[in-house]
Amino acid sequence: MSISEILIHLGEDRDQYFNAVAPPVIQSSNFVFPDLTAFRQVFSNELEHHVYSRGNNPTVEILRRKLAALEGTEDCLVFSSGAGAVAAAVIGNVQAGDHIVCQQAPYSWTSSLLRKFLPRFGVEHTFVDATDVVNIRTALRPNTRVLYLESPNTMTFECQDLSACAALAREHGIVTIIDNSYSSPVFQNPAAFGIDIVVHSGTKYLNGHSDVVVGVLCAEKEMVKKIFESELMTLGGILGPHDAALVIRGLRTLSLRLQRSDASAQFLIGKLEKHPKVERIWYPFHHSFPQVELAKKQMRGCGGLFSVQFRTASPEQMEQFVHRLKRFLMAVSWGGHESLMMPAIGFYGIPGKPAPALPWTFCRFYIGLEEPDWLWGDLEQALEVL
Ligand SMILES: *Cc1c(COP(=O)(O)O)cnc(C)c1O
């Protein structure tokens, strides 16, 4: 199936709703059973039938079908946030006494789940430099149940060899989970490399308009059913039909948006790498990236997220540079229509917080849908102060 067929048509049974082109928002908490036969039938499978919207809802189901097809898995669940999807994937596969191996620099709240939350329930973890699969093998214990990956991660874009990780985990009966938010399903499909569960912060590229917080979990039917019956139904972190409809709308342009962000990021990187005040560029497909070959083997593109280390002598100059940027908004997140920057220096000097691992000369940029020339104009004038 082509990607546009998935984004524009799959899951939309238009004859079920007056042949409307855009699907309706089925804003209903519960669904009627015409008779006892139907009652018994729908209760036998709440994941696929319509009983109650904490389980399944027709608008949400359209979104689930599209996302499963995009990742090439049998099914998908959606959550009220990416953090909710990450937590469901991990918690659904461990119990007290188990151990998790995780790549060393995951998303901050994923790290928090492992460091602070799960130890309260007797689940241990080891963070490893997973750029080399040997380090993962060394960290495995008899009670290791989950290997958690994020490739690339979203500040320095470290990658893991997905085929090698999947093979190692399979050999030991370990479930593999990957956070695929950076690449989106347009540029990387981890299930094709043998990864068991693919999660996304759909808040980023999938919705793409900076107006919904949403999480995605894609896997084979058996795994999805297990997590549906436990973490989704019990903890209840569901996506409502209104938000689902917004994400369906966002998906219409997913591949167009990614092509645009990717091309603009490459244009800007081409300008930046020639600038004397740029010390280093972090982007998986950049020739200087340490894992560029692996990245190109696993990914079809990179998208709009990259980082730059600037050459400047003083933190004051770095602060001036940040304040002179007007067309890049200073904000967390990424993947929407608007270009953003997140300077590491902003994390320095926060009362009660230790200095971060990243140098203060480091800044992450996200390139949105604006004209790349217009964005370069902003960077060029701000670079004058460095
Ligand atoms: C934003 C993000 C998350 C968390 O997703 P939310 O939708 O904010 O809960 C998880 N992983 C990565 C890589 C992210 O960028």
The ligand as an SDF file (V2000), in Angstrom:
LIG
                    3D

 15 15  0  0  0  0  0  0  0  0999 V2000
    8.2640   14.3850   23.2320 C   0  0  0  0  0  0  0  0  0  0  0  0
    8.8590   13.0220   23.2940 C   0  0  0  0  0  0  0  0  0  0  0  0
    8.3180   12.0110   24.1030 C   0  0  0  0  0  0  0  0  0  0  0  0
    7.1440   12.2550   25.0180 C   0  0  0  0  0  0  0  0  0  0  0  0
    5.9980   12.4600   24.3040 O   0  0  0  0  0  0  0  0  0  0  0  0
    4.7570   13.3530   24.8520 P   0  0  0  0  0  0  0  0  0  0  0  0
    3.8180   13.2870   23.7350 O   0  0  0  0  0  0  0  0  0  0  0  0
    5.3250   14.7020   25.1400 O   0  0  0  0  0  0  0  0  0  0  0  0
    4.2950   12.6810   26.1000 O   0  0  0  0  0  0  0  0  0  0  0  0
    8.8860   10.7620   24.0520 C   0  0  0  0  0  0  0  0  0  0  0  0
    9.9490   10.5040   23.2740 N   0  0  0  0  0  0  0  0  0  0  0  0
   10.5120   11.4460   22.4980 C   0  0  0  0  0  0  0  0  0  0  0  0
   11.6870   11.1010   21.6680 C   0  0  0  0  0  0  0  0  0  0  0  0
    9.9860   12.7340   22.4810 C   0  0  0  0  0  0  0  0  0  0  0  0
   10.5630   13.6700   21.7210 O   0  0  0  0  0  0  0  0  0  0  0  0
  1  2  1  0
  2  3  1  0
  2 14  2  0
  3  4  1  0
  3 10  2  0
  4  5  1  0
  5  6  1  0
  6  7  2  0
  6  8  1  0
  6  9  1  0
 10 11  1  0
 11 12  2  0
 12 13  1  0
 12 14  1  0
 14 15  1  0
M  END
$$$$
